[in-house]
Amino acid sequence: MATEANVGTLQEHAPVQAAAKAVFPILLSISFCHLLNDTVQSLIPAVYPLLRDALHLNLGQVGVIALTSQFTASILQPLVGLYTDRYPQPYSLAVGMGVTILGLLFFATAPTYGAVLGAAALVGIGSAIFHPESSRVARLASGGQHGMAQSLFQVGGNAGTSLGPLLAAFVVRSRQPRIAWFSLLALLAMTLLARIGLWVKTYHFDRPKSIAPKSIDGDPVRLAAAPHAAHGSPLSSKKIAISLAVLVALLFSKFFYLASLISYYTFYLMNRFHLSVQSAQLHLALFLGAVAVGTYFGGPVGDKLGRKLVIWWSILGVLPFTLVLPYANLFWTRILSVIIGLILASAFSAILVYGQELMPGRIGMVSGLFFGLAFGLGGVGSAALGKLADLTSIEFVYHICAYLPAIGILTAFLPDLGPAKVHQPKPATA
């Protein structure tokens, strides 16, 4: 009987061990797919001048193209996440990338402004499907290191965002049909995502069910994916709602301040220090490089020391530097922008994983909500701050935005969930 029990245990744990071996290949694959997806996404703004000249558009019409893509992605992401929480679709990532391919082909051949808007909507839909589901996959493949997994996933996206405009400059140039070449990147991503969907299906992560402690006792991958599923969230619904409201406020602080730097930093430098366009762009590239580096470190630090500590540091901790920035000379502006980028960028992974741990049964919805807010707040922030700069001055915008990280004081209302715990399987007994 003991031998039979051991054989049964080995058979039961065999797929778990295989899944555990697949953790880093899956993480690297989903991060690379994020790079490909965001390369395609960032291509669209880069070809706005081309579309404007080819279709004789005004800036208002160009703004509507951006709004269509961003609005579609922002609104649909939480809805996609909510649906797939209830009805998991392991191959939805590949299907979503297929929608993105259609959008790219439409962009390459669109003869009218209406067709361009349709293409922008398709690319937004593809993004809405990709982000919540890919974030879920990163969590499933994390082995319990949820922050590290989300940070690695985000680094792929940041790299893609920086690659899109660069590739557009060399590949697309001034020819609209050349946009179709980027569909090859999306096709590569679609192939990889189909294989990832097979991994999800093979190890039954596509099956929604209430997991009892006994059923996951020897399954470290499922425990890692849902650390509180075995015994439910210890927080009341009211406390969870307050915590989510605080996290949304923190995201507002982060993305509005980032919008001031990403969208208007070059104008600020040119106006305040009389830099050339090229020099200002190099300063912006330095800041974006710091953002890419900072994006990774927030996750692993949160795994070891706790998400709340990282949130404290990454939002409120940047306040002294943002307050000094509007008064600094060019040398210290350069230094301060790097420090701000490193610290502030570490916030998103910590906030996202904290939200997932607040609602462990709603991973897709939480991921979709936060990614949707990231898209939406960045767009709204850029528009609002641009209008404010027109009414006042770009220097005034930086003086006002310097106080946004003070919203980080709201972190005090977040419950302390403690550091992440990586669960290990119990040894089989005879």
Rosetta blueprint (number, residue, H / E / L):
1 M L
2 A H
3 T H
4 E H
5 A H
6 N H
7 V H
8 G H
9 T H
10 L H
11 Q H
12 E H
13 H H
14 A H
15 P H
16 V H
17 Q H
18 A H
19 A H
20 A H
21 K H
22 A L
23 V H
24 F H
25 P H
26 I H
27 L H
28 L H
29 S H
30 I H
31 S H
32 F H
33 C H
34 H H
35 L H
36 L H
37 N H
38 D H
39 T H
40 V H
41 Q H
42 S H
43 L H
44 I H
45 P H
46 A H
47 V L
48 Y H
49 P H
50 L H
51 L H
52 R H
53 D H
54 A H
55 L H
56 H L
57 L L
58 N L
59 L H
60 G H
61 Q H
62 V H
63 G H
64 V H
65 I H
66 A H
67 L H
68 T H
69 S H
70 Q H
71 F H
72 T H
73 A H
74 S H
75 I H
76 L H
77 Q H
78 P H
79 L H
80 V H
81 G H
82 L H
83 Y H
84 T H
85 D H
86 R H
87 Y L
88 P L
89 Q L
90 P L
91 Y L
92 S H
93 L H
94 A H
95 V H
96 G H
97 M H
98 G H
99 V H
100 T H
101 I H
102 L H
103 G H
104 L H
105 L H
106 F H
107 F H
108 A H
109 T H
110 A L
111 P L
112 T L
113 Y H
114 G H
115 A H
116 V H
117 L H
118 G H
119 A H
120 A H
121 A H
122 L H
123 V H
124 G H
125 I H
126 G H
127 S H
128 A H
129 I H
130 F H
131 H H
132 P H
133 E H
134 S H
135 S H
136 R H
137 V H
138 A H
139 R H
140 L H
141 A L
142 S L
143 G L
144 G L
145 Q L
146 H H
147 G H
148 M H
149 A H
150 Q H
151 S H
152 L H
153 F H
154 Q H
155 V H
156 G H
157 G H
158 N H
159 A H
160 G H
161 T H
162 S H
163 L H
164 G H
165 P H
166 L H
167 L H
168 A H
169 A H
170 F H
171 V H
172 V H
173 R L
174 S L
175 R L
176 Q H
177 P H
178 R H
179 I H
180 A H
181 W H
182 F H
183 S H
184 L H
185 L H
186 A H
187 L H
188 L H
189 A H
190 M H
191 T H
192 L H
193 L H
194 A H
195 R H
196 I H
197 G H
198 L H
199 W H
200 V H
201 K H
202 T H
203 Y L
204 H L
205 F L
206 D L
207 R L
208 P L
209 K L
210 S L
211 I L
212 A L
213 P H
214 K H
215 S H
216 I H
217 D L
218 G L
219 D L
220 P H
221 V H
222 R H
223 L H
224 A H
225 A H
226 A L
227 P L
228 H L
229 A L
230 A L
231 H L
232 G L
233 S L
234 P L
235 L L
236 S L
237 S H
238 K H
239 K H
240 I H
241 A H
242 I H
243 S H
244 L H
245 A H
246 V H
247 L H
248 V H
249 A H
250 L H
251 L H
252 F H
253 S H
254 K H
255 F H
256 F H
257 Y H
258 L H
259 A H
260 S H
261 L H
262 I H
263 S H
264 Y H
265 Y H
266 T H
267 F H
268 Y H
269 L H
270 M H
271 N H
272 R H
273 F H
274 H L
275 L L
276 S L
277 V H
278 Q H
279 S H
280 A H
281 Q H
282 L H
283 H H
284 L H
285 A H
286 L H
287 F H
288 L H
289 G H
290 A H
291 V H
292 A H
293 V H
294 G H
295 T H
296 Y H
297 F H
298 G H
299 G H
300 P H
301 V H
302 G H
303 D H
304 K H
305 L H
306 G L
307 R H
308 K H
309 L H
310 V H
311 I H
312 W H
313 W H
314 S H
315 I H
316 L H
317 G H
318 V H
319 L H
320 P H
321 F H
322 T H
323 L H
324 V H
325 L H
326 P H
327 Y H
328 A L
329 N L
330 L H
331 F H
332 W H
333 T H
334 R H
335 I H
336 L H
337 S H
338 V H
339 I H
340 I H
341 G H
342 L H
343 I H
344 L H
345 A H
346 S L
347 A H
348 F H
349 S H
350 A H
351 I H
352 L H
353 V H
354 Y H
355 G H
356 Q H
357 E H
358 L H
359 M L
360 P L
361 G L
362 R L
363 I H
364 G H
365 M H
366 V H
367 S H
368 G H
369 L H
370 F H
371 F H
372 G H
373 L H
374 A H
375 F H
376 G H
377 L H
378 G H
379 G H
380 V H
381 G H
382 S H
383 A H
384 A H
385 L H
386 G H
387 K H
388 L H
389 A H
390 D H
391 L H
392 T L
393 S L
394 I H
395 E H
396 F H
397 V H
398 Y H
399 H H
400 I H
401 C H
402 A L
403 Y L
404 L H
405 P H
406 A H
407 I H
408 G H
409 I H
410 L H
411 T H
412 A H
413 F H
414 L L
415 P L
416 D L
417 L L
418 G L
419 P L
420 A L
421 K L
422 V L
423 H L
424 Q L
425 P L
426 K L
427 P L
428 A L
429 T L
430 A L
